[in-house]
Amino acid sequence: MTAAARRWGLRLLRYGLCAAAIAWLVTHVPWHDRVRLGDQNGPWVRLIEQDGERFIIEQGGQRRTITLADIHVAEVAGRQVPDIELGIPRVLAGIDRQKALWAVLLFLPVVLLQSLRLVLMVGIQGVWLSPWNATKLTFAGNFFNFALPGTTGGDLIKAYYVAQYTHLKTEVVTTIFLDRAVGLLGLVILAAGAMLTQWDPDRFGHLLAVLGAISAALAAGAAVVFSRRIRDELRLPALAARLPFGAQLLRVGRATIALRHHKLLVAVSMLLTLALQALVMVSAVFAARALGMEGSPASFFVYVSVGFLIAAIPISPPQAIGVMEAAYVSFFTRGDLNTPSQAVALALAVRLIQLVWALPGVLVPLLGAHLPKRSELAQLEQSDATSTGDGAQPAASS
């Protein structure tokens, strides 16, 4: 199979998943208010207007008035309530603005913590990136995560921008993607920790295998990074040297191994990751409460974390459109605690909050702020020349 055929196959798979997920949502999510008549097997009909215990409905193209006695009574969280589901427009219209504002504000420190983690991660490779420059490039990368397909497209742009600040371009680009791996590991740890605080096999059992598989893959990668014996037994350096672009692959390997020599910086980066991921989850909880959703904070920590992991899968549609909504509907409507409309609205709200704090990133390339100043370039060139002359590039240590 040619490279072009593989690319087209991947595109068809991604957009096929998107189309299938959206089709599922159209048939399972109420876009208008509706009520269930009679018993639990009764038909859903469109709710036009409610006035106390009188309801105007539309059934078979005809409008008529019914009373509360005509509506099925459902049990939700131990309470008997009329079986009424609000459509997405009503859910959004009834949002609690104060809680929604808190959801947005709580996300601001996330970008700042991401920037600090970037400073530490590239510092492992012996590259100095000022906190201000790291903040600018983080905003730019977050913006391009929305402007480009997928949720990792911004990493490519950020890697390109950061590489302008050093001659160790291969090492820096490698570090950007290691930074993404650290972020995913933080999500897994956070989700697993939330599960343990309120373990419920009925709610979380079906996700345990997924988190276990991701954890196993990350653990295997960490073993290769931190164990010289495993690398030697697998003969990875010799194999890489025989492949096309072998020299670059060896530099990627040395940049990855450099993490082993800076365990403290890696540990601090992980702590920053857990802190920023926790803020993301708290923001999501406020957004859910603003939409009137119920459920324990632990369940939101688990389900929102898994939603982000789904969005990070390379074959998922751009921004996991449709797929994340379908996952949220499956997660949050268990036990009839929340409606499908609320679940879809939460998925949209989570993306919107990220977009709010990503928009400043559009100014970075427009103003040319992604490029280093001449004084910074001169200083970096002198620093790189000194490192080369001493034969002591940090990323080259094994």
Residue pairs with C-beta under 8 A, 6 or more apart in sequence:
1 9
10 314
10 315
13 315
14 149
14 315
14 316
14 317
14 318
15 317
17 315
17 316
17 317
17 322
17 323
18 317
18 318
18 321
18 322
18 323
19 322
20 322
21 317
21 321
21 322
21 323
21 325
21 326
22 321
22 322
24 322
24 326
25 322
25 325
25 326
25 329
25 344
28 329
28 340
29 88
29 325
29 329
29 340
29 341
29 344
30 44
30 85
30 86
30 87
30 88
30 339
30 340
30 341
31 87
31 88
31 89
31 341
32 46
32 47
32 87
32 89
33 46
33 47
33 48
33 84
33 85
33 86
33 87
33 90
34 44
34 45
34 46
34 47
34 84
34 85
34 87
35 44
35 45
35 47
35 55
35 57
35 71
35 72
35 82
35 83
35 84
35 85
36 42
36 43
36 44
36 71
36 72
36 74
36 83
36 84
37 43
37 45
37 57
37 59
37 66
37 70
37 71
37 72
38 70
38 72
39 72
40 72
40 74
40 83
42 72
43 59
44 85
45 57
45 58
45 59
46 57
46 58
46 59
47 55
47 56
47 57
47 84
48 56
48 57
48 58
48 63
49 55
49 56
50 56
53 67
53 68
54 65
54 66
54 67
55 65
55 66
55 67
55 68
55 70
55 71
56 63
56 64
56 65
57 63
57 64
57 65
57 66
68 82
71 82
71 83
71 84
72 82
72 83
73 80
73 81
73 82
73 83
74 80
74 81
74 82
74 83
74 336
75 81
75 336
76 336
76 337
77 294
77 335
77 337
85 339
85 340
85 341
86 94
86 339
86 341
86 342
87 341
88 341
88 344
88 345
90 341
91 291
91 292
91 339
91 341
91 342
91 345
92 345
94 292
95 290
95 291
96 289
96 290
96 291
96 292
97 290
98 290
99 286
99 287
99 289
99 290
100 286
100 287
100 290
100 349
102 283
102 286
103 283
103 284
103 286
103 287
103 290
103 349
103 353
104 283
104 353
104 356
104 357
106 279
106 282
106 283
106 286
107 279
107 280
107 283
107 353
107 354
107 356
107 357
108 357
109 276
109 279
110 276
110 279
110 280
110 283
110 357
111 135
111 138
111 139
111 142
111 357
112 135
113 272
113 275
113 276
113 279
114 138
114 142
114 276
115 131
115 134
115 135
115 137
115 138
116 131
116 134
116 272
117 179
117 182
117 269
117 272
117 273
117 276
118 129
118 134
118 137
118 138
118 162
118 179
119 129
119 130
119 131
119 134
120 265
120 268
120 269
120 272
121 175
121 176
121 178
121 179
121 182
121 265
121 269
122 129
122 162
122 172
122 175
123 129
123 265
124 175
124 258
124 259
124 262
124 265
124 266
124 394
124 395
125 168
125 171
125 172
125 175
125 255
125 258
125 394
125 395
126 168
126 387
126 393
126 394
126 395
127 165
127 166
127 168
127 171
127 172
128 380
128 383
129 137
129 162
129 165
133 165
133 372
136 364
136 369
136 370
137 158
137 161
137 162
137 364
137 370
138 158
138 361
139 357
139 358
139 360
139 361
139 364
140 154
140 157
140 158
140 161
140 361
140 364
140 365
140 370
141 154
141 155
141 157
141 158
141 161
141 361
142 154
142 354
142 357
142 358
142 361
143 154
143 358
143 359
143 360
143 361
143 362
143 364
144 153
144 154
144 156
144 157
144 158
144 361
145 151
145 152
145 153
145 154
145 155
145 354
145 358
146 154
146 319
146 354
146 355
146 358
147 153
147 154
147 362
148 154
148 156
148 157
149 318
150 314
150 316
150 318
150 319
151 311
151 312
151 316
151 319
151 320
152 180
152 312
152 314
155 176
155 177
155 180
158 176
159 172
159 173
159 176
159 177
160 173
161 370
162 172
162 173
162 176
163 169
163 172
163 173
164 370
164 371
164 372
165 172
165 372
165 376
165 380
166 172
166 380
166 384
167 380
167 381
167 384
168 384
168 393
168 395
170 248
170 251
170 252
170 255
171 251
171 254
171 255
171 258
171 393
171 395
174 251
174 252
174 255
174 256
175 255
178 255
178 256
178 259
179 269
180 312
181 218
181 221
182 266
182 269
182 270
182 273
183 273
183 277
184 214
184 218
184 309
184 312
185 218
185 270
185 273
186 270
186 273
186 274
186 276
186 277
187 277
187 305
187 308
187 309
188 211
188 214
188 215
188 218
188 305
188 309
189 274
190 274
190 277
190 278
190 281
190 301
190 305
191 207
191 211
191 301
191 302
191 305
191 306
191 309
192 211
192 215
193 301
194 281
194 298
194 299
194 301
194 302
194 305
195 204
195 207
195 208
195 211
195 298
195 302
197 298
198 296
198 298
198 299
202 334
203 299
203 334
204 302
207 302
207 306
210 306
210 309
211 306
214 309
223 230
224 230
224 231
224 234
224 236
225 256
225 257
225 259
225 260
226 259
226 260
228 398
231 237
231 253
231 257
236 253
237 250
237 253
240 246
240 249
240 250
240 253
241 247
241 249
241 250
243 249
251 395
251 396
254 395
254 396
254 397
254 398
255 395
257 397
257 398
258 394
258 395
258 397
259 266
261 397
277 305
280 304
280 308
281 297
281 300
281 301
281 304
281 305
283 353
284 300
284 304
284 346
284 350
285 297
285 300
285 301
287 346
287 349
287 350
287 353
288 295
288 300
288 342
288 346
290 349
291 342
291 345
291 346
291 349
292 342
293 332
293 337
293 338
293 342
293 343
293 346
294 337
294 338
295 332
295 337
295 338
299 331
299 332
303 327
303 328
303 331
303 332
304 350
306 327
306 331
307 320
307 324
307 327
307 328
307 331
307 347
307 350
310 316
310 320
310 323
310 324
310 327
311 319
311 320
311 323
311 324
313 320
316 323
317 323
319 351
324 347
325 343
325 344
325 347
325 348
328 343
328 344
328 346
328 347
329 340
329 343
329 344
331 343
332 338
332 342
332 343
332 346
333 339
333 340
333 343
363 369
364 370
372 380
387 393
387 394
